[in-house]
């Protein structure tokens, strides 16, 4: 965890340097896609998706296992979206704000999130981390909404908002991953007992 935290801090510093001094490659642009920060976040989400899949294999009864499997698929999509700029492309193609396009998916994710939170609370493992990750996710989305004022014009302080928003997205992935690892550990202890 120290290594992951160090990487996030390093990416934050490099992202700030990118904002201040720029670079021809934009490889550390925190708001960019298909670059180092996006690849890191996508990799973390992919790992979290694998942990959710392992929870699905370890969990009984079948309906509870299906929740973890559905979470795994959702998180894999989040990873693909983070790296492959799916929501940005959909917004450009349709001319409709991506938050509106993703609203139905958001409703499904919210229901899934509630089920996962209840299960973590029942396992008495990782619930606090899950809530922390959820708060980071919500705050990052609020910041993303603030970044663009009327007519999609960047607001004053845009660069600072982007840095905080993107680092919160990374923190979200890490906290959710830790919550799921705690749940997996709790399940393993239950089966050994």
Secondary structure, DSSP 4 states (H G I P E B T S, - for coil): -HHHHHHHHHHHHHHHHHHHH--SS-TT-TT-SSSHHHHHHHHHHHHHHHHHHHHHHH-SSHHHHHHHHHHHHHHHHHHHHHHHTHHHHHHHHH-S-HHHHTHHHHHHHHHHHHHHHHHHHHHTSSHHHHHHHHHHHHHHHHHHHHHB-GGGPBPTTHHHHHHHHHHHHHHHHHHHHHHHHHHHHHHHHHHH-
